[in-house]
């Protein structure tokens, strides 16, 4: 029941800024092509905010919310994470025990120090105190990033100003890494 609550809350919270642009089964250059029911590759390696390399499979052991962002985004990534932190503050579920949150940068040039800065800012700004390991901020190399984003149907590209054009989305995974929302 609580999983439904988190799923419904997140869907309504971000419905206004999430969108899908896949048409006729073709891979879009930018947009979201929902992959409900598909399993993400759990062997992908990412680096956390303290510099440790971890596989997604080692992190996804309970219902997991994934936010795909880039930390230096001048537009929608900050409001997305602000909304996520506000949602976590309001939930009666216990982060780290009943669910986990993972924020992953899709910018291969971002590093653990940047992830750590963002993690500390969001955790410090929350009303509710949650365990530090219940909301992870990750970075990765281009291969792992692209493999993950392709698997979940999240498509992005750089524009002429070297910023990313991208959708805004939150994914909810089962403890086995299957996209449920």
Protein Blocks (a to p, Z undefined) as FASTA:
>chain_A
ZZmmmmmmmmmmmmmmgccfbeehiacfbdcddfehiacdfkbccddfkopacdfklmmm
cdcddddddfklcklmmmmmmmmmmmmmmpmbdehjloccddddfbfkbcfklmmmmmmm
mmmmpmbdcdfklpccddddfklmmmmmmmnopacdddfkopacdddddddddfkopafZ
Z
